[in-house]
Amino acid sequence: MANIIITETQLKRLKNNLKENKDGSYMAKQQLFTIATLAYKMWEQMEDGEQIEDWMESKIAQAEQGVVAVVKAFMYDEVEDELRGMEKLDYNDLVIGM
C-alpha cells in the first residue's frame, strides 16, 4: 500500500475548504478529516512492530471495517449509473488499499 504524503500547506488548504463547505455532507467531511488526520499522526509516531494494547488494536480494526464499508458503498453509488447494462457489481467485491 502506498503512503500518501501531504504538506502542511495542503493540509491547511484542505481544512479551509472543509470550513467553507456548508452543504449536507459537512459533518461527514469534517469527521473524515479528523479520522484521517489523527490516524496519520498516530501512524507517524508508531515504530515498526510497536505493540499497542489489545483494546486499541480492536478499536482500530473496528474503525477500519466501518470506514471500508462506507467507502465501498459510496464508491458503488458513484458508479452505479455507469454499470447499467453491465453485470451487476457487488460492492463487497471492491478491493480498497491494495
C-alpha positions in Angstrom: 0.0 0.0 0.0 1.4 3.4 -1.0 1.8 6.2 1.6 0.0 9.4 1.0 2.1 12.4 2.0 0.8 16.0 2.0 2.4 19.2 3.0 1.2 21.4 5.9 0.1 23.9 3.2 -2.0 21.3 1.5 -3.4 20.2 4.9 -4.4 23.9 5.8 -6.0 24.3 2.3 -8.0 21.2 2.8 -9.1 22.3 6.3 -10.1 25.7 4.9 -12.1 24.0 2.1 -13.9 21.9 4.7 -14.8 25.0 6.7 -16.2 26.7 3.5 -18.3 23.6 2.6 -21.6 24.1 4.4 -23.8 21.6 2.5 -25.4 18.4 3.8 -22.1 16.5 3.9 -20.3 19.0 6.0 -20.3 16.8 9.2 -19.2 13.7 7.3 -16.3 15.6 5.6 -15.3 17.1 8.9 -15.3 13.7 10.6 -13.4 12.1 7.8 -10.8 14.8 8.0 -10.5 14.3 11.8 -10.1 10.5 11.3 -7.5 10.9 8.6 -5.5 13.5 10.4 -5.4 11.7 13.8 -4.8 8.3 12.2 -1.9 9.7 10.2 -0.3 11.4 13.2 -0.5 8.1 15.2 0.9 6.2 12.2 3.8 8.6 12.1 4.6 8.3 15.8 4.4 4.4 15.9 7.6 2.5 15.4 7.5 -0.5 13.0 6.5 -3.5 15.1 5.5 -1.4 18.1 2.9 -3.2 20.3 -0.2 -1.4 21.4 -2.8 -2.6 23.9 -5.3 -5.2 22.7 -8.3 -2.9 23.1 -6.6 -0.3 20.9 -6.0 -2.8 18.2 -9.6 -3.9 18.4 -10.9 -0.3 18.1 -8.6 0.3 15.1 -9.8 -2.9 13.4 -13.5 -1.9 14.0 -12.9 1.6 12.7 -11.2 0.1 9.6 -14.1 -2.2 8.9 -16.6 0.6 9.3 -14.7 3.0 7.1 -14.1 0.4 4.4 -17.8 -0.5 4.4 -18.8 3.2 3.9 -16.2 3.8 1.2 -17.3 0.7 -0.7 -21.0 1.7 -0.6 -20.1 5.3 -1.5 -18.0 4.2 -4.4 -20.7 1.8 -5.6 -23.3 4.6 -5.5 -20.9 6.8 -7.5 -20.5 4.2 -10.4 -24.0 2.6 -10.2 -25.3 4.6 -13.1 -22.4 3.6 -15.3 -23.0 0.0 -14.5 -26.4 -0.2 -16.0 -26.5 -2.8 -18.8 -23.4 -4.5 -17.3 -23.3 -7.4 -14.9 -24.3 -6.2 -11.5 -21.3 -5.4 -9.4 -21.4 -6.3 -5.7 -19.7 -3.6 -3.7 -18.3 -6.3 -1.4 -16.1 -7.3 -4.3 -14.3 -4.0 -4.4 -10.8 -4.1 -3.0 -9.5 -1.0 -1.3 -5.9 -0.4 -0.2 -4.1 -3.0 -2.2 
